[in-house]
């Protein structure tokens, strides 16, 4: 009987650990998307009137920024509820 209780407790703790890992991974993925978006906005800021690095630097980095451009485009499409996304991420009700 005590062995079964220990096994159940061990399974419960494994579930809690897995939950924390998945939540941490979600936070890191969100932060990565945001940093990619900020980087793309900083580099491409001259197109919307923001001060930015020299255009030659932007043009040299442009071929390597396919992913950042994709992230920036996806963020622009889903800009309708940024606060809702943040609240959902941090489970704020």
PyMOL Python script that loads the backbone (N, CA, C, O; Angstrom):
from pymol import cmd

cmd.read_pdbstr("""\
ATOM      1  N   UNK A   1       0.810  -1.204   0.000  1.00  0.00           N
ATOM      2  CA  UNK A   1       0.000   0.000   0.000  1.00  0.00           C
ATOM      3  C   UNK A   1       0.853   1.268   0.000  1.00  0.00           C
ATOM      4  O   UNK A   1       0.612   2.151  -0.823  1.00  0.00           O
ATOM      5  N   UNK A   2       1.872   1.399   0.917  1.00  0.00           N
ATOM      6  CA  UNK A   2       2.697   2.608   0.882  1.00  0.00           C
ATOM      7  C   UNK A   2       3.459   2.735  -0.442  1.00  0.00           C
ATOM      8  O   UNK A   2       3.731   3.846  -0.895  1.00  0.00           O
ATOM      9  N   UNK A   3       3.802   1.607  -1.058  1.00  0.00           N
ATOM     10  CA  UNK A   3       4.519   1.671  -2.326  1.00  0.00           C
ATOM     11  C   UNK A   3       3.634   2.285  -3.408  1.00  0.00           C
ATOM     12  O   UNK A   3       4.111   3.068  -4.230  1.00  0.00           O
ATOM     13  N   UNK A   4       2.369   1.939  -3.413  1.00  0.00           N
ATOM     14  CA  UNK A   4       1.434   2.488  -4.400  1.00  0.00           C
ATOM     15  C   UNK A   4       1.271   4.007  -4.192  1.00  0.00           C
ATOM     16  O   UNK A   4       1.178   4.769  -5.155  1.00  0.00           O
ATOM     17  N   UNK A   5       1.238   4.418  -2.947  1.00  0.00           N
ATOM     18  CA  UNK A   5       1.117   5.854  -2.665  1.00  0.00           C
ATOM     19  C   UNK A   5       2.356   6.588  -3.175  1.00  0.00           C
ATOM     20  O   UNK A   5       2.251   7.669  -3.754  1.00  0.00           O
ATOM     21  N   UNK A   6       3.523   5.994  -2.956  1.00  0.00           N
ATOM     22  CA  UNK A   6       4.756   6.625  -3.448  1.00  0.00           C
ATOM     23  C   UNK A   6       4.776   6.701  -4.972  1.00  0.00           C
ATOM     24  O   UNK A   6       5.216   7.700  -5.543  1.00  0.00           O
ATOM     25  N   UNK A   7       4.296   5.637  -5.633  1.00  0.00           N
ATOM     26  CA  UNK A   7       4.248   5.659  -7.108  1.00  0.00           C
ATOM     27  C   UNK A   7       3.291   6.742  -7.599  1.00  0.00           C
ATOM     28  O   UNK A   7       3.603   7.463  -8.547  1.00  0.00           O
ATOM     29  N   UNK A   8       2.141   6.858  -6.967  1.00  0.00           N
ATOM     30  CA  UNK A   8       1.186   7.897  -7.363  1.00  0.00           C
ATOM     31  C   UNK A   8       1.761   9.295  -7.129  1.00  0.00           C
ATOM     32  O   UNK A   8       1.588  10.196  -7.950  1.00  0.00           O
ATOM     33  N   UNK A   9       2.448   9.461  -5.994  1.00  0.00           N
ATOM     34  CA  UNK A   9       3.073  10.749  -5.708  1.00  0.00           C
ATOM     35  C   UNK A   9       4.167  11.069  -6.734  1.00  0.00           C
ATOM     36  O   UNK A   9       4.306  12.208  -7.178  1.00  0.00           O
ATOM     37  N   UNK A  10       4.934  10.044  -7.100  1.00  0.00           N
ATOM     38  CA  UNK A  10       5.983  10.226  -8.103  1.00  0.00           C
ATOM     39  C   UNK A  10       5.381  10.598  -9.457  1.00  0.00           C
ATOM     40  O   UNK A  10       5.908  11.471 -10.146  1.00  0.00           O
ATOM     41  N   UNK A  11       4.284   9.947  -9.845  1.00  0.00           N
ATOM     42  CA  UNK A  11       3.614  10.286 -11.110  1.00  0.00           C
ATOM     43  C   UNK A  11       3.076  11.717 -11.075  1.00  0.00           C
ATOM     44  O   UNK A  11       3.151  12.444 -12.065  1.00  0.00           O
ATOM     45  N   UNK A  12       2.532  12.111  -9.922  1.00  0.00           N
ATOM     46  CA  UNK A  12       2.012  13.471  -9.788  1.00  0.00           C
ATOM     47  C   UNK A  12       3.130  14.498  -9.945  1.00  0.00           C
ATOM     48  O   UNK A  12       2.973  15.498 -10.646  1.00  0.00           O
ATOM     49  N   UNK A  13       4.255  14.241  -9.287  1.00  0.00           N
ATOM     50  CA  UNK A  13       5.379  15.183  -9.379  1.00  0.00           C
ATOM     51  C   UNK A  13       5.956  15.243 -10.785  1.00  0.00           C
ATOM     52  O   UNK A  13       6.384  16.305 -11.237  1.00  0.00           O
ATOM     53  N   UNK A  14       5.968  14.095 -11.488  1.00  0.00           N
ATOM     54  CA  UNK A  14       6.418  14.112 -12.886  1.00  0.00           C
ATOM     55  C   UNK A  14       5.486  14.964 -13.744  1.00  0.00           C
ATOM     56  O   UNK A  14       5.932  15.695 -14.627  1.00  0.00           O
ATOM     57  N   UNK A  15       4.182  14.859 -13.471  1.00  0.00           N
ATOM     58  CA  UNK A  15       3.216  15.678 -14.209  1.00  0.00           C
ATOM     59  C   UNK A  15       3.408  17.157 -13.951  1.00  0.00           C
ATOM     60  O   UNK A  15       3.321  17.971 -14.870  1.00  0.00           O
ATOM     61  N   UNK A  16       3.673  17.510 -12.688  1.00  0.00           N
ATOM     62  CA  UNK A  16       3.917  18.919 -12.352  1.00  0.00           C
ATOM     63  C   UNK A  16       5.179  19.405 -13.050  1.00  0.00           C
ATOM     64  O   UNK A  16       5.202  20.510 -13.593  1.00  0.00           O
ATOM     65  N   UNK A  17       6.221  18.594 -13.038  1.00  0.00           N
ATOM     66  CA  UNK A  17       7.472  18.970 -13.699  1.00  0.00           C
ATOM     67  C   UNK A  17       7.256  19.161 -15.197  1.00  0.00           C
ATOM     68  O   UNK A  17       7.759  20.122 -15.779  1.00  0.00           O
ATOM     69  N   UNK A  18       6.522  18.265 -15.814  1.00  0.00           N
ATOM     70  CA  UNK A  18       6.259  18.373 -17.251  1.00  0.00           C
ATOM     71  C   UNK A  18       5.464  19.648 -17.555  1.00  0.00           C
ATOM     72  O   UNK A  18       5.710  20.324 -18.554  1.00  0.00           O
ATOM     73  N   UNK A  19       4.524  19.957 -16.692  1.00  0.00           N
ATOM     74  CA  UNK A  19       3.726  21.168 -16.883  1.00  0.00           C
ATOM     75  C   UNK A  19       4.602  22.424 -16.822  1.00  0.00           C
ATOM     76  O   UNK A  19       4.473  23.328 -17.647  1.00  0.00           O
ATOM     77  N   UNK A  20       5.489  22.459 -15.833  1.00  0.00           N
ATOM     78  CA  UNK A  20       6.390  23.616 -15.723  1.00  0.00           C
ATOM     79  C   UNK A  20       7.316  23.715 -16.936  1.00  0.00           C
ATOM     80  O   UNK A  20       7.600  24.812 -17.416  1.00  0.00           O
ATOM     81  N   UNK A  21       7.778  22.582 -17.421  1.00  0.00           N
ATOM     82  CA  UNK A  21       8.657  22.616 -18.608  1.00  0.00           C
ATOM     83  C   UNK A  21       7.913  23.150 -19.829  1.00  0.00           C
ATOM     84  O   UNK A  21       8.441  23.978 -20.571  1.00  0.00           O
ATOM     85  N   UNK A  22       6.690  22.676 -20.033  1.00  0.00           N
ATOM     86  CA  UNK A  22       5.922  23.146 -21.189  1.00  0.00           C
ATOM     87  C   UNK A  22       5.612  24.630 -21.073  1.00  0.00           C
ATOM     88  O   UNK A  22       5.668  25.357 -22.065  1.00  0.00           O
ATOM     89  N   UNK A  23       5.284  25.086 -19.866  1.00  0.00           N
ATOM     90  CA  UNK A  23       4.997  26.503 -19.663  1.00  0.00           C
ATOM     91  C   UNK A  23       6.256  27.347 -19.900  1.00  0.00           C
ATOM     92  O   UNK A  23       6.187  28.409 -20.519  1.00  0.00           O
ATOM     93  N   UNK A  24       7.390  26.876 -19.411  1.00  0.00           N
ATOM     94  CA  UNK A  24       8.647  27.605 -19.618  1.00  0.00           C
ATOM     95  C   UNK A  24       9.006  27.653 -21.096  1.00  0.00           C
ATOM     96  O   UNK A  24       9.475  28.678 -21.590  1.00  0.00           O
ATOM     97  N   UNK A  25       8.787  26.555 -21.798  1.00  0.00           N
ATOM     98  CA  UNK A  25       9.054  26.536 -23.236  1.00  0.00           C
ATOM     99  C   UNK A  25       8.163  27.533 -23.962  1.00  0.00           C
ATOM    100  O   UNK A  25       8.612  28.216 -24.882  1.00  0.00           O
ATOM    101  N   UNK A  26       6.910  27.618 -23.554  1.00  0.00           N
ATOM    102  CA  UNK A  26       5.997  28.591 -24.158  1.00  0.00           C
ATOM    103  C   UNK A  26       6.461  30.021 -23.940  1.00  0.00           C
ATOM    104  O   UNK A  26       6.404  30.844 -24.854  1.00  0.00           O
ATOM    105  N   UNK A  27       6.921  30.319 -22.722  1.00  0.00           N
ATOM    106  CA  UNK A  27       7.437  31.662 -22.441  1.00  0.00           C
ATOM    107  C   UNK A  27       8.657  31.981 -23.309  1.00  0.00           C
ATOM    108  O   UNK A  27       8.769  33.076 -23.861  1.00  0.00           O
ATOM    109  N   UNK A  28       9.560  31.018 -23.418  1.00  0.00           N
ATOM    110  CA  UNK A  28      10.775  31.252 -24.213  1.00  0.00           C
ATOM    111  C   UNK A  28      10.449  31.421 -25.693  1.00  0.00           C
ATOM    112  O   UNK A  28      11.047  32.265 -26.361  1.00  0.00           O
ATOM    113  N   UNK A  29       9.515  30.636 -26.212  1.00  0.00           N
ATOM    114  CA  UNK A  29       9.126  30.776 -27.617  1.00  0.00           C
ATOM    115  C   UNK A  29       8.485  32.141 -27.867  1.00  0.00           C
ATOM    116  O   UNK A  29       8.743  32.771 -28.892  1.00  0.00           O
ATOM    117  N   UNK A  30       7.647  32.598 -26.927  1.00  0.00           N
ATOM    118  CA  UNK A  30       7.022  33.916 -27.065  1.00  0.00           C
ATOM    119  C   UNK A  30       8.085  35.015 -27.044  1.00  0.00           C
ATOM    120  O   UNK A  30       8.044  35.942 -27.853  1.00  0.00           O
ATOM    121  N   UNK A  31       9.031  34.905 -26.117  1.00  0.00           N
ATOM    122  CA  UNK A  31      10.088  35.913 -26.032  1.00  0.00           C
ATOM    123  C   UNK A  31      10.941  35.922 -27.299  1.00  0.00           C
ATOM    124  O   UNK A  31      11.330  36.988 -27.775  1.00  0.00           O
ATOM    125  N   UNK A  32      11.233  34.748 -27.843  1.00  0.00           N
ATOM    126  CA  UNK A  32      12.006  34.667 -29.086  1.00  0.00           C
ATOM    127  C   UNK A  32      11.265  35.353 -30.224  1.00  0.00           C
ATOM    128  O   UNK A  32      11.869  36.108 -30.986  1.00  0.00           O
ATOM    129  N   UNK A  33       9.953  35.099 -30.352  1.00  0.00           N
ATOM    130  CA  UNK A  33       9.174  35.752 -31.417  1.00  0.00           C
ATOM    131  C   UNK A  33       9.187  37.267 -31.242  1.00  0.00           C
ATOM    132  O   UNK A  33       9.330  38.006 -32.216  1.00  0.00           O
ATOM    133  N   UNK A  34       9.039  37.727 -30.004  1.00  0.00           N
ATOM    134  CA  UNK A  34       9.032  39.166 -29.767  1.00  0.00           C
ATOM    135  C   UNK A  34      10.393  39.789 -30.082  1.00  0.00           C
ATOM    136  O   UNK A  34      10.456  40.863 -30.680  1.00  0.00           O
ATOM    137  N   UNK A  35      11.480  39.125 -29.685  1.00  0.00           N
ATOM    138  CA  UNK A  35      12.813  39.666 -29.973  1.00  0.00           C
ATOM    139  C   UNK A  35      13.089  39.690 -31.469  1.00  0.00           C
ATOM    140  O   UNK A  35      13.710  40.631 -31.964  1.00  0.00           O
ATOM    141  N   UNK A  36      12.640  38.673 -32.200  1.00  0.00           N
ATOM    142  CA  UNK A  36      12.798  38.675 -33.656  1.00  0.00           C
ATOM    143  C   UNK A  36      12.007  39.816 -34.273  1.00  0.00           C
ATOM    144  O   UNK A  36      12.467  40.473 -35.206  1.00  0.00           O
ATOM    145  N   UNK A  37      10.809  40.046 -33.741  1.00  0.00           N
ATOM    146  CA  UNK A  37       9.983  41.130 -34.256  1.00  0.00           C
ATOM    147  C   UNK A  37      10.631  42.483 -33.985  1.00  0.00           C
ATOM    148  O   UNK A  37      10.661  43.346 -34.862  1.00  0.00           O
ATOM    149  N   UNK A  38      11.147  42.667 -32.775  1.00  0.00           N
ATOM    150  CA  UNK A  38      11.810  43.936 -32.425  1.00  0.00           C
ATOM    151  C   UNK A  38      13.052  44.141 -33.288  1.00  0.00           C
ATOM    152  O   UNK A  38      13.306  45.249 -33.761  1.00  0.00           O
ATOM    153  N   UNK A  39      13.822  43.079 -33.490  1.00  0.00           N
ATOM    154  CA  UNK A  39      15.019  43.200 -34.325  1.00  0.00           C
ATOM    155  C   UNK A  39      14.651  43.614 -35.749  1.00  0.00           C
ATOM    156  O   UNK A  39      15.288  44.492 -36.332  1.00  0.00           O
ATOM    157  N   UNK A  40      13.627  42.981 -36.299  1.00  0.00           N
ATOM    158  CA  UNK A  40      13.206  43.329 -37.654  1.00  0.00           C
ATOM    159  C   UNK A  40      12.691  44.765 -37.714  1.00  0.00           C
ATOM    160  O   UNK A  40      12.963  45.489 -38.672  1.00  0.00           O
ATOM    161  N   UNK A  41      11.943  45.174 -36.681  1.00  0.00           N
ATOM    162  CA  UNK A  41      11.445  46.551 -36.669  1.00  0.00           C
ATOM    163  C   UNK A  41      12.586  47.562 -36.563  1.00  0.00           C
ATOM    164  O   UNK A  41      12.559  48.610 -37.208  1.00  0.00           O
ATOM    165  N   UNK A  42      13.593  47.236 -35.738  1.00  0.00           N
ATOM    166  CA  UNK A  42      14.739  48.140 -35.627  1.00  0.00           C
ATOM    167  C   UNK A  42      15.495  48.245 -36.940  1.00  0.00           C
ATOM    168  O   UNK A  42      15.910  49.330 -37.346  1.00  0.00           O
ATOM    169  N   UNK A  43      15.668  47.121 -37.591  1.00  0.00           N
ATOM    170  CA  UNK A  43      16.436  47.117 -38.831  1.00  0.00           C
ATOM    171  C   UNK A  43      15.665  47.728 -39.992  1.00  0.00           C
ATOM    172  O   UNK A  43      16.248  48.398 -40.844  1.00  0.00           O
ATOM    173  N   UNK A  44      14.363  47.500 -40.029  1.00  0.00           N
ATOM    174  CA  UNK A  44      13.533  47.990 -41.132  1.00  0.00           C
ATOM    175  C   UNK A  44      12.793  49.279 -40.761  1.00  0.00           C
ATOM    176  O   UNK A  44      11.883  49.698 -41.477  1.00  0.00           O
ATOM    177  N   UNK A  45      13.172  49.899 -39.663  1.00  0.00           N
ATOM    178  CA  UNK A  45      12.474  51.087 -39.190  1.00  0.00           C
ATOM    179  C   UNK A  45      12.474  52.238 -40.163  1.00  0.00           C
ATOM    180  O   UNK A  45      11.580  53.083 -40.120  1.00  0.00           O
ATOM    181  N   UNK A  46      13.453  52.289 -41.036  1.00  0.00           N
ATOM    182  CA  UNK A  46      13.514  53.404 -41.979  1.00  0.00           C
ATOM    183  C   UNK A  46      12.327  53.385 -42.929  1.00  0.00           C
ATOM    184  O   UNK A  46      11.962  54.427 -43.473  1.00  0.00           O
ATOM    185  N   UNK A  47      11.717  52.227 -43.141  1.00  0.00           N
ATOM    186  CA  UNK A  47      10.570  52.144 -44.045  1.00  0.00           C
ATOM    187  C   UNK A  47       9.308  52.756 -43.428  1.00  0.00           C
ATOM    188  O   UNK A  47       8.379  53.125 -44.147  1.00  0.00           O
ATOM    189  N   UNK A  48       9.278  52.861 -42.103  1.00  0.00           N
ATOM    190  CA  UNK A  48       8.107  53.468 -41.454  1.00  0.00           C
ATOM    191  C   UNK A  48       8.468  54.775 -40.762  1.00  0.00           C
ATOM    192  O   UNK A  48       7.651  55.310 -40.012  1.00  0.00           O
ATOM    193  N   UNK A  49       9.666  55.304 -40.991  1.00  0.00           N
ATOM    194  CA  UNK A  49      10.044  56.606 -40.475  1.00  0.00           C
ATOM    195  C   UNK A  49      10.760  56.598 -39.143  1.00  0.00           C
ATOM    196  O   UNK A  49      10.970  57.659 -38.555  1.00  0.00           O
ATOM    197  N   UNK A  50      11.139  55.434 -38.651  1.00  0.00           N
ATOM    198  CA  UNK A  50      11.889  55.365 -37.398  1.00  0.00           C
ATOM    199  C   UNK A  50      13.380  55.485 -37.689  1.00  0.00           C
ATOM    200  O   UNK A  50      13.848  55.021 -38.728  1.00  0.00           O
ATOM    201  N   UNK A  51      14.130  56.107 -36.777  1.00  0.00           N
ATOM    202  CA  UNK A  51      15.582  56.139 -36.970  1.00  0.00           C
ATOM    203  C   UNK A  51      16.122  54.712 -36.956  1.00  0.00           C
ATOM    204  O   UNK A  51      15.715  53.891 -36.133  1.00  0.00           O
ATOM    205  N   UNK A  52      17.020  54.433 -37.856  1.00  0.00           N
ATOM    206  CA  UNK A  52      17.497  53.060 -37.977  1.00  0.00           C
ATOM    207  C   UNK A  52      18.950  53.043 -38.416  1.00  0.00           C
ATOM    208  O   UNK A  52      19.530  54.088 -38.709  1.00  0.00           O
ATOM    209  N   UNK A  53      19.531  51.864 -38.461  1.00  0.00           N
ATOM    210  CA  UNK A  53      20.906  51.761 -38.950  1.00  0.00           C
ATOM    211  C   UNK A  53      20.988  52.203 -40.416  1.00  0.00           C
ATOM    212  O   UNK A  53      19.965  52.324 -41.089  1.00  0.00           O
ATOM    213  N   UNK A  54      22.177  52.437 -40.891  1.00  0.00           N
ATOM    214  CA  UNK A  54      22.314  52.847 -42.288  1.00  0.00           C
ATOM    215  C   UNK A  54      21.661  51.842 -43.240  1.00  0.00           C
ATOM    216  O   UNK A  54      21.642  50.638 -42.988  1.00  0.00           O
ATOM    217  N   UNK A  55      21.140  52.362 -44.312  1.00  0.00           N
ATOM    218  CA  UNK A  55      20.434  51.532 -45.280  1.00  0.00           C
ATOM    219  C   UNK A  55      21.339  50.457 -45.865  1.00  0.00           C
ATOM    220  O   UNK A  55      20.876  49.361 -46.181  1.00  0.00           O
ATOM    221  N   UNK A  56      22.637  50.763 -46.013  1.00  0.00           N
ATOM    222  CA  UNK A  56      23.528  49.742 -46.575  1.00  0.00           C
ATOM    223  C   UNK A  56      23.609  48.523 -45.661  1.00  0.00           C
ATOM    224  O   UNK A  56      23.679  47.392 -46.140  1.00  0.00           O
ATOM    225  N   UNK A  57      23.600  48.749 -44.343  1.00  0.00           N
ATOM    226  CA  UNK A  57      23.607  47.624 -43.405  1.00  0.00           C
ATOM    227  C   UNK A  57      22.319  46.822 -43.528  1.00  0.00           C
ATOM    228  O   UNK A  57      22.337  45.591 -43.508  1.00  0.00           O
ATOM    229  N   UNK A  58      21.206  47.528 -43.654  1.00  0.00           N
ATOM    230  CA  UNK A  58      19.923  46.839 -43.828  1.00  0.00           C
ATOM    231  C   UNK A  58      19.930  45.995 -45.088  1.00  0.00           C
ATOM    232  O   UNK A  58      19.479  44.849 -45.071  1.00  0.00           O
ATOM    233  N   UNK A  59      20.434  46.546 -46.174  1.00  0.00           N
ATOM    234  CA  UNK A  59      20.438  45.816 -47.443  1.00  0.00           C
ATOM    235  C   UNK A  59      21.380  44.606 -47.382  1.00  0.00           C
ATOM    236  O   UNK A  59      21.119  43.582 -48.013  1.00  0.00           O
ATOM    237  N   UNK A  60      22.461  44.725 -46.629  1.00  0.00           N
ATOM    238  CA  UNK A  60      23.379  43.584 -46.520  1.00  0.00           C
ATOM    239  C   UNK A  60      22.781  42.469 -45.670  1.00  0.00           C
ATOM    240  O   UNK A  60      23.043  41.292 -45.918  1.00  0.00           O
ATOM    241  N   UNK A  61      21.979  42.829 -44.669  1.00  0.00           N
ATOM    242  CA  UNK A  61      21.374  41.814 -43.805  1.00  0.00           C
ATOM    243  C   UNK A  61      20.053  41.273 -44.346  1.00  0.00           C
ATOM    244  O   UNK A  61      19.578  40.238 -43.877  1.00  0.00           O
ATOM    245  N   UNK A  62      19.465  41.935 -45.302  1.00  0.00           N
ATOM    246  CA  UNK A  62      18.144  41.554 -45.805  1.00  0.00           C
ATOM    247  C   UNK A  62      18.067  40.103 -46.273  1.00  0.00           C
ATOM    248  O   UNK A  62      17.090  39.430 -45.943  1.00  0.00           O
ATOM    249  N   UNK A  63      19.028  39.590 -47.015  1.00  0.00           N
ATOM    250  CA  UNK A  63      18.905  38.179 -47.442  1.00  0.00           C
ATOM    251  C   UNK A  63      18.894  37.183 -46.286  1.00  0.00           C
ATOM    252  O   UNK A  63      18.422  36.057 -46.451  1.00  0.00           O
ATOM    253  N   UNK A  64      19.401  37.574 -45.132  1.00  0.00           N
ATOM    254  CA  UNK A  64      19.458  36.667 -43.984  1.00  0.00           C
ATOM    255  C   UNK A  64      18.273  36.851 -43.041  1.00  0.00           C
ATOM    256  O   UNK A  64      18.226  36.228 -41.981  1.00  0.00           O
ATOM    257  N   UNK A  65      17.333  37.685 -43.409  1.00  0.00           N
ATOM    258  CA  UNK A  65      16.229  38.017 -42.503  1.00  0.00           C
ATOM    259  C   UNK A  65      14.893  37.463 -42.952  1.00  0.00           C
ATOM    260  O   UNK A  65      13.852  38.041 -42.640  1.00  0.00           O
ATOM    261  N   UNK A  66      14.898  36.369 -43.668  1.00  0.00           N
ATOM    262  CA  UNK A  66      13.624  35.815 -44.145  1.00  0.00           C
ATOM    263  C   UNK A  66      12.724  35.445 -42.973  1.00  0.00           C
ATOM    264  O   UNK A  66      11.528  35.735 -42.988  1.00  0.00           O
ATOM    265  N   UNK A  67      13.302  34.801 -41.953  1.00  0.00           N
ATOM    266  CA  UNK A  67      12.485  34.389 -40.805  1.00  0.00           C
ATOM    267  C   UNK A  67      11.947  35.607 -40.051  1.00  0.00           C
ATOM    268  O   UNK A  67      10.778  35.625 -39.667  1.00  0.00           O
ATOM    269  N   UNK A  68      12.784  36.620 -39.835  1.00  0.00           N
ATOM    270  CA  UNK A  68      12.337  37.797 -39.104  1.00  0.00           C
ATOM    271  C   UNK A  68      11.230  38.536 -39.870  1.00  0.00           C
ATOM    272  O   UNK A  68      10.291  39.056 -39.268  1.00  0.00           O
ATOM    273  N   UNK A  69      11.353  38.576 -41.193  1.00  0.00           N
ATOM    274  CA  UNK A  69      10.307  39.218 -41.983  1.00  0.00           C
ATOM    275  C   UNK A  69       9.001  38.445 -41.886  1.00  0.00           C
ATOM    276  O   UNK A  69       7.920  39.030 -41.828  1.00  0.00           O
ATOM    277  N   UNK A  70       9.118  37.113 -41.868  1.00  0.00           N
ATOM    278  CA  UNK A  70       7.926  36.291 -41.724  1.00  0.00           C
ATOM    279  C   UNK A  70       7.273  36.540 -40.358  1.00  0.00           C
ATOM    280  O   UNK A  70       6.053  36.677 -40.261  1.00  0.00           O
ATOM    281  N   UNK A  71       8.098  36.597 -39.309  1.00  0.00           N
ATOM    282  CA  UNK A  71       7.573  36.852 -37.966  1.00  0.00           C
ATOM    283  C   UNK A  71       6.935  38.229 -37.896  1.00  0.00           C
ATOM    284  O   UNK A  71       5.866  38.385 -37.306  1.00  0.00           O
ATOM    285  N   UNK A  72       7.577  39.236 -38.494  1.00  0.00           N
ATOM    286  CA  UNK A  72       7.038  40.592 -38.472  1.00  0.00           C
ATOM    287  C   UNK A  72       5.698  40.646 -39.210  1.00  0.00           C
ATOM    288  O   UNK A  72       4.764  41.309 -38.758  1.00  0.00           O
ATOM    289  N   UNK A  73       5.607  39.953 -40.338  1.00  0.00           N
ATOM    290  CA  UNK A  73       4.352  39.933 -41.086  1.00  0.00           C
ATOM    291  C   UNK A  73       3.258  39.232 -40.286  1.00  0.00           C
ATOM    292  O   UNK A  73       2.121  39.704 -40.243  1.00  0.00           O
ATOM    293  N   UNK A  74       3.594  38.111 -39.654  1.00  0.00           N
ATOM    294  CA  UNK A  74       2.609  37.376 -38.861  1.00  0.00           C
ATOM    295  C   UNK A  74       2.151  38.204 -37.664  1.00  0.00           C
ATOM    296  O   UNK A  74       0.970  38.192 -37.315  1.00  0.00           O
ATOM    297  N   UNK A  75       3.084  38.926 -37.033  1.00  0.00           N
ATOM    298  CA  UNK A  75       2.721  39.780 -35.902  1.00  0.00           C
ATOM    299  C   UNK A  75       1.812  40.916 -36.361  1.00  0.00           C
ATOM    300  O   UNK A  75       0.875  41.284 -35.652  1.00  0.00           O
ATOM    301  N   UNK A  76       2.082  41.473 -37.545  1.00  0.00           N
ATOM    302  CA  UNK A  76       1.244  42.553 -38.058  1.00  0.00           C
ATOM    303  C   UNK A  76      -0.173  42.048 -38.350  1.00  0.00           C
ATOM    304  O   UNK A  76      -1.146  42.780 -38.167  1.00  0.00           O
ATOM    305  N   UNK A  77      -0.284  40.802 -38.801  1.00  0.00           N
ATOM    306  CA  UNK A  77      -1.611  40.236 -39.076  1.00  0.00           C
ATOM    307  C   UNK A  77      -2.391  39.986 -37.791  1.00  0.00           C
ATOM    308  O   UNK A  77      -3.616  40.104 -37.780  1.00  0.00           O
ATOM    309  N   UNK A  78      -1.688  39.637 -36.695  1.00  0.00           N
ATOM    310  CA  UNK A  78      -2.354  39.276 -35.443  1.00  0.00           C
ATOM    311  C   UNK A  78      -2.261  40.385 -34.404  1.00  0.00           C
ATOM    312  O   UNK A  78      -2.273  40.102 -33.206  1.00  0.00           O
ATOM    313  N   UNK A  79      -2.168  41.632 -34.830  1.00  0.00           N
ATOM    314  CA  UNK A  79      -1.989  42.743 -33.897  1.00  0.00           C
ATOM    315  C   UNK A  79      -3.283  43.185 -33.243  1.00  0.00           C
ATOM    316  O   UNK A  79      -3.283  44.189 -32.530  1.00  0.00           O
ATOM    317  N   UNK A  80      -4.377  42.489 -33.450  1.00  0.00           N
ATOM    318  CA  UNK A  80      -5.642  42.989 -32.943  1.00  0.00           C
ATOM    319  C   UNK A  80      -5.771  42.880 -31.429  1.00  0.00           C
ATOM    320  O   UNK A  80      -6.495  43.675 -30.830  1.00  0.00           O
ATOM    321  N   UNK A  81      -5.088  41.911 -30.777  1.00  0.00           N
ATOM    322  CA  UNK A  81      -5.263  41.754 -29.341  1.00  0.00           C
ATOM    323  C   UNK A  81      -3.948  41.344 -28.671  1.00  0.00           C
ATOM    324  O   UNK A  81      -3.817  40.220 -28.185  1.00  0.00           O
ATOM    325  N   UNK A  82      -2.984  42.256 -28.648  1.00  0.00           N
ATOM    326  CA  UNK A  82      -1.687  41.974 -28.036  1.00  0.00           C
ATOM    327  C   UNK A  82      -1.831  41.765 -26.531  1.00  0.00           C
ATOM    328  O   UNK A  82      -1.236  40.842 -25.974  1.00  0.00           O
ATOM    329  N   UNK A  83      -2.616  42.617 -25.869  1.00  0.00           N
ATOM    330  CA  UNK A  83      -2.784  42.478 -24.416  1.00  0.00           C
ATOM    331  C   UNK A  83      -3.482  41.173 -24.070  1.00  0.00           C
ATOM    332  O   UNK A  83      -3.169  40.549 -23.056  1.00  0.00           O
ATOM    333  N   UNK A  84      -4.417  40.761 -24.898  1.00  0.00           N
ATOM    334  CA  UNK A  84      -5.087  39.484 -24.676  1.00  0.00           C
ATOM    335  C   UNK A  84      -4.124  38.319 -24.796  1.00  0.00           C
ATOM    336  O   UNK A  84      -4.199  37.364 -24.023  1.00  0.00           O
ATOM    337  N   UNK A  85      -3.214  38.394 -25.769  1.00  0.00           N
ATOM    338  CA  UNK A  85      -2.222  37.335 -25.930  1.00  0.00           C
ATOM    339  C   UNK A  85      -1.282  37.275 -24.730  1.00  0.00           C
ATOM    340  O   UNK A  85      -0.954  36.193 -24.244  1.00  0.00           O
ATOM    341  N   UNK A  86      -0.846  38.455 -24.252  1.00  0.00           N
ATOM    342  CA  UNK A  86       0.029  38.490 -23.077  1.00  0.00           C
ATOM    343  C   UNK A  86      -0.704  37.984 -21.831  1.00  0.00           C
ATOM    344  O   UNK A  86      -0.139  37.232 -21.036  1.00  0.00           O
ATOM    345  N   UNK A  87      -1.951  38.397 -21.666  1.00  0.00           N
ATOM    346  CA  UNK A  87      -2.725  37.940 -20.507  1.00  0.00           C
ATOM    347  C   UNK A  87      -2.938  36.435 -20.565  1.00  0.00           C
ATOM    348  O   UNK A  87      -2.883  35.759 -19.537  1.00  0.00           O
ATOM    349  N   UNK A  88      -3.178  35.911 -21.745  1.00  0.00           N
ATOM    350  CA  UNK A  88      -3.344  34.466 -21.884  1.00  0.00           C
ATOM    351  C   UNK A  88      -2.062  33.722 -21.601  1.00  0.00           C
ATOM    352  O   UNK A  88      -2.082  32.640 -21.014  1.00  0.00           O
ATOM    353  N   UNK A  89      -0.941  34.298 -22.015  1.00  0.00           N
ATOM    354  CA  UNK A  89       0.345  33.653 -21.787  1.00  0.00           C
ATOM    355  C   UNK A  89       0.652  33.557 -20.302  1.00  0.00           C
ATOM    356  O   UNK A  89       1.149  32.534 -19.832  1.00  0.00           O
ATOM    357  N   UNK A  90       0.359  34.615 -19.565  1.00  0.00           N
ATOM    358  CA  UNK A  90       0.658  34.626 -18.136  1.00  0.00           C
ATOM    359  C   UNK A  90      -0.538  34.219 -17.279  1.00  0.00           C
ATOM    360  O   UNK A  90      -0.502  34.336 -16.054  1.00  0.00           O
ATOM    361  N   UNK A  91      -1.590  33.743 -17.927  1.00  0.00           N
ATOM    362  CA  UNK A  91      -2.785  33.245 -17.249  1.00  0.00           C
ATOM    363  C   UNK A  91      -3.382  34.285 -16.307  1.00  0.00           C
ATOM    364  O   UNK A  91      -3.735  33.982 -15.168  1.00  0.00           O
ATOM    365  N   UNK A  92      -3.489  35.510 -16.801  1.00  0.00           N
ATOM    366  CA  UNK A  92      -4.112  36.590 -16.037  1.00  0.00           C
ATOM    367  C   UNK A  92      -5.587  36.626 -16.413  1.00  0.00           C
ATOM    368  O   UNK A  92      -5.932  36.697 -17.592  1.00  0.00           O
ATOM    369  N   UNK A  93      -6.445  36.577 -15.417  1.00  0.00           N
ATOM    370  CA  UNK A  93      -7.887  36.599 -15.716  1.00  0.00           C
ATOM    371  C   UNK A  93      -8.530  37.863 -15.207  1.00  0.00           C
ATOM    372  O   UNK A  93      -9.735  38.052 -15.370  1.00  0.00           O
TER     373      UNK A  93
END
""", "prot")
cmd.dss("prot")
cmd.show_as("cartoon", "prot")
cmd.util.cbc("prot")
cmd.orient("prot")
